[in-house]
């Protein structure tokens, strides 16, 4: 097996082990047993439990930060255009979170509760997402489809909070969620808030 493939094998095993028993309940020996590799093989790729967990957190953040709808530069002339942009964005984001739900649950449930350098890493990630959201809202304001009196900073945090809460409630389970329902609820709620009547 190639070095990169072996590393991926260990990461997949670590994800299963951490998902089963959490960060504190998982030991390097558990990851080694799950991967079916020798102890020395594990240490060729990772220095510790923290190191392999950090690699999983990095992987999760990379996935989230790379999420973008497959569309050209949006044209916004009316409210319906803004609505479609939000719908496409939320469909892509929620679908990605559900597809990678084991990783995402690890991020939201484990990494947020462990103060071993992950908090700073997560804050940097959420800062990037917040910047993207506020840029979109400001863009909508420029086009006249979002209210001028909106506090863009706070509204961006509200949008982030909505997605995080929906992910925890509906996307981390094994069953397939009703993604169109969730997306439509998000779009309707956000548009009424930012566009007014």
C-alpha positions in Angstrom: 0.0 0.0 0.0 1.3 3.5 -0.9 2.2 5.9 1.9 -0.7 8.2 1.1 -3.2 5.3 1.0 -2.0 4.0 4.4 -2.4 7.4 5.9 -6.0 7.5 4.6 -6.6 4.0 6.0 -5.5 5.2 9.4 -7.6 8.4 9.2 -10.7 6.4 8.3 -10.1 4.1 11.2 -9.5 7.0 13.6 -12.8 8.6 12.5 -14.6 5.4 13.4 -12.8 5.1 16.7 -13.4 8.7 17.7 -17.0 8.5 16.5 -17.6 5.5 18.7 -15.9 6.5 22.0 -15.1 10.2 21.6 -11.8 12.0 21.9 -11.1 11.2 25.5 -12.3 7.6 25.3 -10.1 6.8 22.3 -6.5 5.7 22.6 -3.9 5.2 19.9 -4.3 1.4 20.4 -7.9 1.7 19.4 -7.0 3.4 16.2 -4.3 0.9 15.5 -6.7 -2.0 16.1 -9.4 -0.4 13.9 -6.9 0.2 11.1 -5.3 -3.3 11.4 -1.8 -1.8 11.2 1.3 -2.2 13.3 2.1 0.4 16.0 5.2 1.5 14.1 3.1 2.1 11.0 0.8 4.4 12.9 3.7 6.4 14.2 5.2 6.7 10.7 2.2 8.9 9.9 1.1 10.5 13.2 2.8 11.4 16.4 -0.1 11.0 18.7 -3.8 10.7 19.2 -4.0 14.5 19.2 -2.1 14.6 15.8 -4.5 12.2 14.1 -7.5 14.0 15.5 -6.1 17.3 14.3 -5.7 15.8 10.8 -9.4 14.9 10.9 -10.4 18.4 12.0 -8.2 19.8 9.2 -10.0 17.5 6.7 -13.4 18.6 7.9 -12.6 22.3 7.7 -11.1 21.9 4.2 -14.3 20.3 3.1 -16.5 23.0 4.6 -14.3 25.8 3.2 -14.3 24.3 -0.3 -18.1 24.2 -0.4 -19.5 26.4 -3.1 -22.4 26.1 -5.5 -21.5 25.1 -9.0 -22.7 28.3 -10.6 -21.3 31.2 -12.5 -21.0 34.7 -11.0 -24.5 35.5 -9.8 -26.6 38.3 -11.4 -28.9 40.0 -8.9 -31.5 42.3 -10.2 -34.5 41.3 -8.1 -35.5 39.5 -4.9 -36.0 36.2 -6.8 -32.3 36.2 -7.9 -31.2 36.6 -4.2 -33.6 33.8 -3.3 -32.0 31.5 -5.9 -28.5 32.3 -4.7 -29.5 31.5 -1.1 -31.3 28.3 -2.2 -28.2 27.1 -4.2 -25.8 27.9 -1.3 -27.9 26.2 1.4 -28.5 23.2 -0.7 -24.8 22.7 -1.3 -23.8 23.4 2.3 -26.4 21.2 3.9 -25.9 18.4 1.4 -22.1 18.5 2.1 -22.6 18.5 5.9 -24.9 15.4 5.6 -22.6 13.6 3.2 -19.7 14.0 5.6 -21.8 13.8 8.8 -19.4 11.6 10.7 -16.6 14.1 10.2 -18.9 17.1 10.9 -20.3 15.5 14.1 -16.7 15.0 15.2 -16.0 18.7 14.6 -19.1 20.1 16.2 -19.4 17.6 19.1 -15.8 16.8 20.0 -13.5 19.5 18.7 -15.6 22.3 20.1 -15.4 20.7 23.6 -11.6 20.1 23.6 -9.4 23.0 24.4 -6.2 21.6 22.7 -5.7 24.2 20.0 -8.8 23.3 18.1 -10.8 26.3 19.4 -8.5 28.7 17.6 -8.6 26.6 14.5 -12.4 26.5 14.5 -12.6 30.3 15.2 -10.5 30.9 12.1 -12.8 28.7 10.1 -16.0 30.4 11.3 -14.4 33.8 10.7 -14.0 32.8 7.0 -17.6 31.6 6.8 -18.8 34.8 8.5 -16.9 36.9 6.0 -18.5 35.1 3.1 -21.9 35.5 4.5 -21.5 39.2 5.3 -20.1 39.8 1.8 -23.2 38.2 0.3 -25.5 40.2 2.4 -23.6 43.4 1.6 -23.8 42.4 -2.1 -27.6 42.1 -1.7 -27.7 45.5 -0.1 -25.8 47.0 -3.0 -28.3 45.5 -5.4 -31.2 46.8 -3.4 -32.7 43.4 -2.5 -31.6 43.5 1.2 -32.6 46.2 3.7 -30.1 49.0 4.1 -30.6 49.1 7.9 -29.4 45.6 8.4 -26.5 45.0 10.8 -24.5 42.9 8.4 -22.1 41.7 11.1 -24.8 40.3 13.5 -26.9 39.0 10.6 -24.0 36.9 9.4 -23.6 35.4 12.9 -27.3 34.6 12.9 -27.1 32.8 9.6 -24.1 30.7 10.9 -26.0 29.8 14.0 -29.0 28.7 12.0 -26.9 26.3 9.9 -25.1 24.9 12.9 -28.4 24.2 14.7 -30.0 22.6 11.7 -26.9 20.4 11.2 -27.1 19.2 14.8 -30.8 18.6 14.7 -31.3 17.1 11.3 -28.1 16.3 9.4 -26.0 14.1 11.7 -28.4 11.2 11.8 -28.2 8.1 9.6 -31.6 8.7 8.0 -31.7 10.9 4.9 -33.0 14.3 5.9 -35.6 16.2 3.9 -33.0 18.7 2.5 -35.4 20.6 0.3 -37.6 21.3 3.3 -34.7 22.5 5.4 -33.4 24.7 2.5 -36.8 26.3 1.9 -37.3 27.1 5.6 -33.8 28.7 5.7 -34.4 30.7 2.6 -37.8 31.9 3.6 -36.7 32.9 7.1 -33.5 34.6 5.9 -35.2 36.5 3.1 -38.0 37.8 5.3 -35.3 39.0 7.7 -33.0 40.7 5.2 -35.4 41.8 2.5 -38.4 42.9 4.6 -41.7 43.1 2.9 
